[in-house]
Amino acid sequence: MSKKRGLSLDEKREKILQIFYDSQDFFLLKELEKLGPKKGVISQSVKDVVQSLVDDDLVLKDKIGTSVYFWSLPSCAGNQLRNVHRKLESDIQRSEKRLAELVDQCDALKKGREASDEREEALAKLKSIELKYSELKREMEQYAENDPAAFEEMKKAIEVAHAAVNRWTDNIFTLRQWCSNNFPEAREQLESMYKEVGITDDFDYLELSSVPTQLDG
């Protein structure tokens, strides 16, 4: 025999609501947990089912003293459905109004853009201008390296880089002198280390090659 299918959440909600509608009474949660299995809802899931009904305003609850009571009448469901219906009607009205506004905007945008020989000619001319612009832009990019402003920026960048290199060279000489003064007994080891990292006898400040002051041509 096939295993009996369990109830879905909606079916459980209907069963629990039926308990309230049949009795039209107030219940504690523990009472509902005892009545639930009689309707096919296991006691362990009654609490979650009841809470979902409370969240949807289909079941009301109130605390009296230290106890929390739950109740629901058929009119509660009717009120809930009427509220949902009013909300849906309001949403439909807003959507219809927005649709009408968009249609009006679309019609307004179409004015002056009707298909015609003049319009087709203007669009073709626009496309030709855009193509010419793209060609000129690519040509300008080819001459970008000879741009005077770019040349001046390059000169400034070279000067900054030259100053930074010699500043580090000066730092290296200072550190080398400090090591020699403080560790004279390690002179050979230090010289060997210098050579390993590229600090040889010809290591010196970098001379800045002459940079032209203007572009050729």
C-alpha positions as CSV (number, residue, x, y, z in Angstrom):
1,M,0.0,0.0,0.0
2,S,1.2,3.5,-0.8
3,K,2.1,5.7,2.2
4,K,-0.6,8.2,3.0
5,R,0.3,11.8,1.9
6,G,0.7,14.4,4.6
7,L,-1.4,17.6,4.6
8,S,0.0,20.7,2.9
9,L,0.3,23.9,4.9
10,D,-2.9,25.3,3.3
11,E,-4.8,22.1,4.2
12,K,-3.5,22.3,7.8
13,R,-4.6,25.9,8.0
14,E,-8.1,25.0,6.8
15,K,-8.3,22.2,9.4
16,I,-7.3,24.5,12.2
17,L,-9.7,27.2,11.1
18,Q,-12.5,24.6,11.0
19,I,-11.9,23.9,14.7
20,F,-12.5,27.6,15.5
21,Y,-15.5,27.9,13.1
22,D,-17.2,24.8,14.5
23,S,-16.9,25.8,18.1
24,Q,-16.7,29.6,17.9
25,D,-14.9,29.4,21.2
26,F,-11.6,30.6,22.7
27,F,-8.6,28.2,22.9
28,L,-5.3,27.9,24.6
29,L,-2.5,26.7,22.4
30,K,-2.2,23.4,24.3
31,E,-5.9,22.8,23.7
32,L,-5.4,23.3,20.0
33,E,-2.5,20.9,20.0
34,K,-4.8,18.2,21.4
35,L,-7.6,19.0,18.9
36,G,-5.3,19.3,15.9
37,P,-4.6,15.5,15.5
38,K,-8.3,14.9,15.4
39,K,-8.4,16.9,12.2
40,G,-5.2,15.3,10.8
41,V,-2.8,18.0,12.0
42,I,0.0,16.6,14.2
43,S,0.4,18.4,17.5
44,Q,4.0,19.4,16.8
45,S,3.0,21.5,13.8
46,V,-0.1,23.2,15.3
47,K,1.8,26.1,16.8
48,D,3.4,27.1,13.5
49,V,0.1,26.7,11.7
50,V,-1.7,28.8,14.2
51,Q,1.0,31.5,14.0
52,S,0.7,31.7,10.2
53,L,-3.1,32.2,10.7
54,V,-2.4,35.0,13.2
55,D,0.1,36.6,10.8
56,D,-2.6,36.7,8.1
57,D,-5.2,38.1,10.6
58,L,-7.4,35.0,10.2
59,V,-6.9,34.1,13.8
60,L,-6.9,36.6,16.7
61,K,-5.1,36.2,20.0
62,D,-5.0,38.1,23.3
63,K,-3.3,37.6,26.6
64,I,-5.5,37.3,29.6
65,G,-3.5,37.1,32.8
66,T,-0.6,34.7,32.1
67,S,-2.5,32.8,29.4
68,V,-2.7,33.5,25.6
69,Y,-6.1,32.7,24.0
70,F,-6.8,32.3,20.3
71,W,-10.1,32.6,18.5
72,S,-11.5,33.1,15.1
73,L,-15.0,33.5,13.6
74,P,-16.1,33.1,10.0
75,S,-16.5,36.9,9.8
76,C,-12.8,37.2,10.4
77,A,-12.1,35.4,7.2
78,G,-14.7,37.5,5.4
79,N,-13.1,40.7,6.6
80,Q,-9.7,39.5,5.5
81,L,-10.9,38.6,2.1
82,R,-12.6,42.0,1.8
83,N,-9.4,43.8,2.8
84,V,-7.4,41.8,0.2
85,H,-10.0,42.5,-2.4
86,R,-9.9,46.3,-1.7
87,K,-6.1,46.2,-1.9
88,L,-6.1,44.3,-5.2
89,E,-8.6,46.8,-6.7
90,S,-6.4,49.7,-5.6
91,D,-3.4,48.1,-7.2
92,I,-5.3,47.5,-10.4
93,Q,-6.4,51.2,-10.5
94,R,-2.8,52.4,-9.9
95,S,-1.5,50.0,-12.7
96,E,-4.2,51.2,-15.1
97,K,-3.4,54.8,-14.4
98,R,0.3,54.2,-14.9
99,L,-0.4,52.3,-18.2
100,A,-2.4,55.2,-19.5
101,E,0.4,57.6,-18.6
102,L,3.0,55.4,-20.4
103,V,0.7,55.2,-23.5
104,D,0.4,59.0,-23.5
105,Q,4.2,59.4,-23.2
106,C,4.7,56.9,-26.1
107,D,2.3,58.8,-28.3
108,A,4.0,62.1,-27.5
109,L,7.4,60.7,-28.4
110,K,6.1,59.4,-31.7
111,K,5.1,62.9,-32.8
112,G,7.6,64.3,-35.3
113,R,9.1,60.9,-35.8
114,E,6.7,59.5,-38.3
115,A,8.3,57.6,-41.2
116,S,9.0,59.9,-44.1
117,D,11.6,60.5,-46.8
118,E,12.9,63.5,-44.9
119,R,13.3,61.5,-41.7
120,E,15.1,58.7,-43.5
121,E,17.4,61.2,-45.2
122,A,18.2,62.8,-41.9
123,L,18.9,59.5,-40.2
124,A,21.3,58.5,-43.1
125,K,23.1,61.9,-42.7
126,L,23.4,61.4,-39.0
127,K,24.9,58.0,-39.5
128,S,27.4,59.4,-42.0
129,I,28.4,62.1,-39.5
130,E,28.9,59.5,-36.7
131,L,31.1,57.4,-39.0
132,K,33.2,60.4,-39.9
133,Y,33.5,61.4,-36.2
134,S,34.7,57.9,-35.4
135,E,37.4,58.1,-38.1
136,L,38.6,61.5,-37.0
137,K,38.7,60.3,-33.4
138,R,40.9,57.3,-34.4
139,E,43.2,59.6,-36.4
140,M,43.6,61.9,-33.4
141,E,44.5,59.0,-31.2
142,Q,47.4,58.2,-33.6
143,Y,48.8,61.6,-33.0
144,A,48.3,61.6,-29.3
145,E,52.0,61.0,-28.6
146,N,52.8,64.3,-30.3
147,D,50.3,66.3,-28.3
148,P,52.1,69.3,-26.7
149,A,50.2,68.8,-23.5
150,A,51.0,65.1,-23.3
151,F,54.7,66.0,-24.0
152,E,54.8,68.4,-21.1
153,E,53.2,65.8,-18.8
154,M,55.8,63.3,-19.9
155,K,58.6,65.8,-19.1
156,K,57.2,66.4,-15.6
157,A,56.9,62.6,-15.0
158,I,60.5,62.1,-16.1
159,E,61.7,64.8,-13.7
160,V,59.7,63.4,-10.8
161,A,61.1,59.9,-11.5
162,H,64.7,61.1,-11.7
163,A,64.4,62.9,-8.4
164,A,62.9,59.8,-6.8
165,V,65.7,57.6,-8.1
166,N,68.4,59.8,-6.8
167,R,66.6,60.3,-3.5
168,W,66.7,56.5,-3.0
169,T,70.4,56.5,-4.1
170,D,71.1,59.0,-1.4
171,N,69.3,56.8,1.1
172,I,71.4,53.8,0.1
173,F,74.7,55.8,0.5
174,T,73.5,57.0,3.9
175,L,72.6,53.4,5.0
176,R,75.9,52.1,3.6
177,Q,77.9,54.6,5.5
178,W,75.9,53.9,8.7
179,C,76.6,50.1,8.4
180,S,80.3,50.8,7.8
181,N,80.6,53.0,10.9
182,N,78.6,50.7,13.2
183,F,79.9,47.3,11.9
184,P,83.5,47.8,10.8
185,E,84.3,44.1,11.6
186,A,81.7,43.0,9.1
187,R,83.2,45.0,6.2
188,E,83.7,42.0,3.9
189,Q,80.3,40.5,4.6
190,L,78.7,43.9,3.9
191,E,80.6,44.4,0.6
192,S,79.5,40.9,-0.5
193,M,75.9,41.7,0.3
194,Y,76.1,45.0,-1.6
195,K,77.3,43.2,-4.7
196,E,74.5,40.6,-4.4
197,V,71.8,43.3,-4.5
198,G,73.5,45.2,-7.3
199,I,75.4,47.9,-5.3
200,T,78.7,47.7,-7.1
201,D,81.7,50.2,-7.3
202,D,80.2,52.0,-10.2
203,F,76.9,52.6,-8.3
204,D,76.2,56.3,-8.4
205,Y,73.6,59.0,-8.8
206,L,71.7,59.0,-12.1
207,E,72.4,61.8,-14.5
208,L,69.3,63.2,-16.2
209,S,69.7,63.1,-20.0
210,S,68.9,66.2,-21.8
211,V,65.2,66.5,-22.6
212,P,64.1,68.5,-25.6
213,T,62.1,71.6,-24.6
214,Q,59.6,71.3,-27.5
215,L,58.4,68.8,-30.1
216,D,60.2,68.3,-33.4
217,G,58.4,69.5,-36.5
